[in-house]
Amino acid sequence: MANAIPAHKSHPKSGPKSGPLAGLKVVEFAGLGPCPLAGQMLGDLGADVILIERKSGKADPTDINNRSKRRIAINLKSDEGVEVALRLVENADILIEGFRPGVMEKLGLGPEECHARNQRLVYGRMTGWGQEGPLSSTAGHDINYLAITGALHAIGRRGEPPVPPLNLAADYAGGTMFLLLGVLAALYEAQRSGKGQVVDAAMVDGVPALMGLFHSFIARGQWEPRRESNLLDGGAPFYRCYETSDGKYLSVGPLEPQFFAELVKLAGLPRDILENQYDAENWPDNHALLEDLFMSKSRAEWEEIFEGSDACVAPVLTFEEAAAYPANMAREVFVNVDGVMQASAAPRFTRTPAAGPSAPNAPGADRQEVLAEAGYGETEIEALLASRVVV
């Protein structure tokens, strides 16, 4: 399937970047989860992202979240290494880090030290529990942050344990996207005030912020706490997935009456089903009816029936199938970079389009270029390399 999507070779590792964030300078401290994706997305859109890592290594084209970045490895346990990092911070607009609270302060790279060098710096901090509070120093992962916000309880089959939606909802939706919103909002404010600030992005804040619609349902008495009993959790027969005769699946989601009517017409369902679309008492019977219906044909047969319609039916695709899906190919949703399928840069811009993504550099690959731009001379760079301050 890799050959079915547009092939891109890596664009040059240095030189001016294109995109709406061209000219923005970002320092990212290497970590896991939301922060690497945030750095990738900033880099994809043209920002000059310098990734500070612990050690150099070989290039890995599958390390997608570290594409669109320049990379330098620094020994931050040494005073000299901390000084190198601070020199990079002096020229940055944004810093992002995803360590536990207090780690950057112990390194001598906390907000106080960084703002002493660069008062305009926006200092973005990404955690699960937040910088303060009873859980701030404890470990956690996406599933735990979803659990305590109420979101995880709502996802899954009735009578079965909740199902984690990969790590998309807390790490990336509640984490990465709110970190990006926060640092760009603070950057906008800094352009007027001349002063940076700390952005405390926590997944336990971001996930509830995504749930406004469901909090409205609860406040209106329109939410049943049992899973698979509500409009958007698979309880409604017109908003769920169905198996087809070949063991594949369709997503069915005609929420509005006019779209549900299109489904009923094209699928050959009895028209009286239109009268009780939103009547939850009829959902179990209608679900059984649709379940039997969709099992009568293959997924491909159903795709042909619903092609180009407003019935809101789409095939449930594997990752490989998604890359070769005609609509995705037409929009170039995915690209093939050095043999690795991955997403194109998003979102898209008419006047300042971003360049196609490049394969990730090797850790440490850009150290000499980055050091030179930070004001280090050739002799100083050689000394930093010889002493293993920069590795």
N, C-alpha and C positions, 0 to 999 in steps of 0.2 A: 504493500500500500504506500510505502514511502515515495515511490516514483509517481504516484497519482497526484501529488500536490506540487505546487510550484517550487522549483529548486532555486535556492539562493546560495551564493558563495559569500563568505565573510567579507564585509566591507573593511576598509583600512582601519587598523587599530588606533591610529592617532590622527590628528588634524581636526578641523572644525566639524561638528556634528550638525545634522539637520533636525528640524522638529520644533514645536512651539516652546520647548524649554531650553533651546540652544543658548549657551552662555551661562546657564545656572550651574553652580559648582556645589557638589554634594560629597560629603565624606561619610562613608558607611563602615561601621565596625561589624566584621563578619559574625554571623550567628545563624540561627535556624528559623524556619517558619515565615512569619509575616514580614520581617525586615528585609530579607533577601528579595522577596517579590516586590516590595516597595522600591528598593533600589533599582531593580530591573525595569520597572515601569517608568521611573524617572529617567533612567538611561535610554530606554526605548524612545522616549519622547524628546530626546536631544540633550538632556542634562549630562554634564561631565561628572560621572560618579566614580570616585576613587574608593575602592574597597580595601580596607586595612585588614590583613589576615595574620595568622600566627606563623605560618611557614610557607615557603615556596613549594611548587610541585609541578606535575605534568598537566598539560592541557586536557580537559575532559569535555568533549562536545555535548555530552548529555547533561551537563551541569547548567540547565537552562536558566534558572533563577539568577545566575551570575553572568549572563550575557550583558552586552551593552555597558560594561564597566571596565575601568582600568584597575590593575591590581598590584598591590605592594604588600610584602610581608615584613612586619616590624616586631622586634622583641619588646613588648610593652612592659616586661618585668624589669627593664633597665631604665635608668634615668634618661639616658641618651635616646632610647626608643620613644619614651613619652614626649621628649622634646621634639623629635621628628614628627610625631602625630600632631602636636600643638602647632608646629609650623604649617602643616597642611590645613589645620582648622583656621588659621589666620586668613586664608584666602577663600574659605568656604562660605556659602550662603546658608547651607543646611547641613546638620549632622544628624544621622539616625543610628540608633543602637537598640538592641533587644535583649540586654542582659538583665539579670535579677537586680532589683533595687540595691544600690550601694556599690556595685562592682566597678562602675566607671569612676566613682569617687575614690575607691581604694587604689585604682590605677593612677590617680592624679589627673584624670581626664573628665571630671564631673563638670556640671554647668558653670560653677564658680570659676574654675581654672580656664575653661574655654572662653567664657565671656570676658575674662580679663584680657585675653588676646584678641577677641573679636566681639565687640558689643552688639553687632548687628546679627550675630549668628542665631539661627533658629535651631534649637536643640530638641530633636524628636526622640522620645523614649517610648518603646513598645514593650508592654508586659501583658500578662494574662489578668492578674488581679489588681494592677495599679501600683503606683509607687508607695502608697501607704495603706494601712489597714491590717486586720488580723491575719490575712492570708498572703500578704505581699511578699514574704520571704520564703514561701513554700513552693514546691514544684507543682506543675499542672500542665495539662494539654487541652487541646481543642474540646475534647469530649467533656472535660471537667467544667470548662467555662460555659459550655452549652447547658450542662446539667443544672448549674445553680441559677441560671437566668430564666428557667422555665421552658426554653426552646426545645431542648432534647426530649422532654416529656411528651411533646406534641407530635413527635415524628416516629412513625412505625406502624405495625399492624396491631389491631385490637387484640388484647389478650396475650401479646408477646412483648418482650423487652423493647425499649426504644432503640432505634437504629441510628447510629451516627452518620450524618450526611458527608462522608469522607472527612476531610478537615477543612472544608470550604467555608462553613458558616461562621466559626469563631476565628480561626487563624487568619483567613483571607478576607471575608466580608466584614467581620466585626473588628479585625485587626489591621491588616494592610490598608484597607480603603479608608479607615478612620485616621490612621497615621498619615496617609497622603493628604487627606482633607485638612488635617490639623497643621502640618508643616507648610502647606501652600497658603492656608488662611493666615498663619503667623507671618509668613514671608510678605504677604500683601500688606499686613499691618506695619511690618518693619520698614517698608518702603516709605511710609508716612511718618513714623515716629523716630526712625533711625536706630531703634533698639530691637534686639531679638528677645526671645523668651523661650521657656521650656514648654514643650507640648507633651503632656502625659496622656498617651493613648493606651487604653486598657480594653482588652477583649470583653470583659464583663460590663463595660460601658457600651461598647459598639454593638454587641448582639441585641440588647434591649432596644437600642435606638433603631434597629432594623424591624422591630416588632410592633410598630405603631398601629398597623392595621389590626393585628390580633389583640392588642390591648383595647382597641375600639370594640371589637367583637365581644370581648369579655365584659366591658363596661355596659354594653347594650343587652347583655344576657343572651348573646348569640353564639356562645362557645361552650361546647360540651367537653368536659375534661377527659373523657375516654378517647383514646386514639382511634382514628379511622371512623369518626362520627360527625365530621364537620365538612364544610364546603371545600376547604383547600387541603385537607389532610388525607384524602383518599376515601372519605366517607361518602361523598357524592358520587353516584355512578357515572356522572359526566365530567369528572375530574380525577382520573386515576389511570393506571396502566392495565392493559389486558393482554393475555397470552394469545398467540395465533396458532394455527394448526401445525406450523413447523417449529414450534418451541421458541419463537421469537416474540417480541412485544411491540405494542403500539401505545403511545401516549395519547390520551383522549381528554380534551379540555374545553369543550364548547360551553363556557359558563353562561353567556348571554343567550336569551331565547331564540334570537334569529340564527345564531350559529348552531344551537342545538337542533333547530328545525332543519338546518342543512344536513346535519349528521343523520337525523331520522330519515330524511328523504333519500339520501345516497345509500344508506345502509339497508333500506327497505324495512324499517321498523314501523310498528303500528302507530298511527298518528295520535292516538289517545294518550300516548306517553308524554306528549307535549303539555298536557293539561296539568300534570303533577310534577313538573321538573324539580321544583324546589321543596316539595313536600317530603320531609325526611322519613315519614312513615312508609313511603313507597320506595325508598332507596334500596332496601335489601332485595325486593322483587325486581326492580329495574336493573340492579347490578347483576343479578343472576341471568336476566334476559340478555344483557350486553355481553356477559361472559360467554354464554353459549354461542351468541352471534359471532363474536370475533374468533372463536375457536373453529368456525366453519370454513375459514379460508386462511391462506398463508399471508405472511406480512406483506410480501410483494404484491399479492392480489389486492389487498386492502389499500396499499399505497397507490396503486393504479386507480382504484375507485375514487379516492379522495384527492388525487393530484389536482392542484390548482383551485381547490374549493376553500370555503370559509368554515369548514366543519371543525377546524382546530384539531386535526389528527396528524401526528407525525411519528415516524418509526423511532423506536428506542435503539440507538446505534451503539456498537462497540467503539472504542477509540479508533481502531483501524478503519471501520466503516465510516466514521465521522469524517476522516480525512479525505475520503473518496466520494462523499455525498455531493451531488451536483450543485446544490445551492451553496454549500460551503466552498466548493472549488471555484464557483463563479465569483464569489466575493473574496477569494483568497484568505479565508479565515485562518487556515493553517499554511505554514511554509515548511520547506525541507531545507534545513541548514546543515551542510556537511553530513547528510544522511540521517539527521535527527528531526523527526516531526515535532513541530511546536507552533504556538500561536503567533500570528502576526502582531505587530504593535497595535495597541488599542488605547483610547478611541482614535478616530481618524479626523484629520484636519484638512480643510480645502486649500488654505493658503500656505500653511507651514507643515506639509506632510513629513512624517518621520521616515528615516531610511529603513530599509529592510534589516532585520536583526542579523547579527554576526554570531559566530560560534564563540563561546566564552574563551577569554585569554587564559593562559596558564597562571596559577597563583604566583605572584611575584614578578610577572613578566614585564610590567611597566615601571619597575622601581627606579631605574635611572632617569627616565623621562619625567616621572612624578617628582623626584628629588630635585632635578634641575629646575623645574618650574617653581618649586618651593624656595629657590634661591641658593641651593647648595652648589658649590663649585665642584669641578672635576676631582680635585684632590680630596675634598671633604666626602664626596660620594665614595671614592675608593676606600677611605678610612672607615666609613660606616659599613661597607660590605666586608672589609677585612676583619673588623671587630665583631661581626655577626649581629650588629644592632639592627641592620636591615638584612634579612635572610633570603 
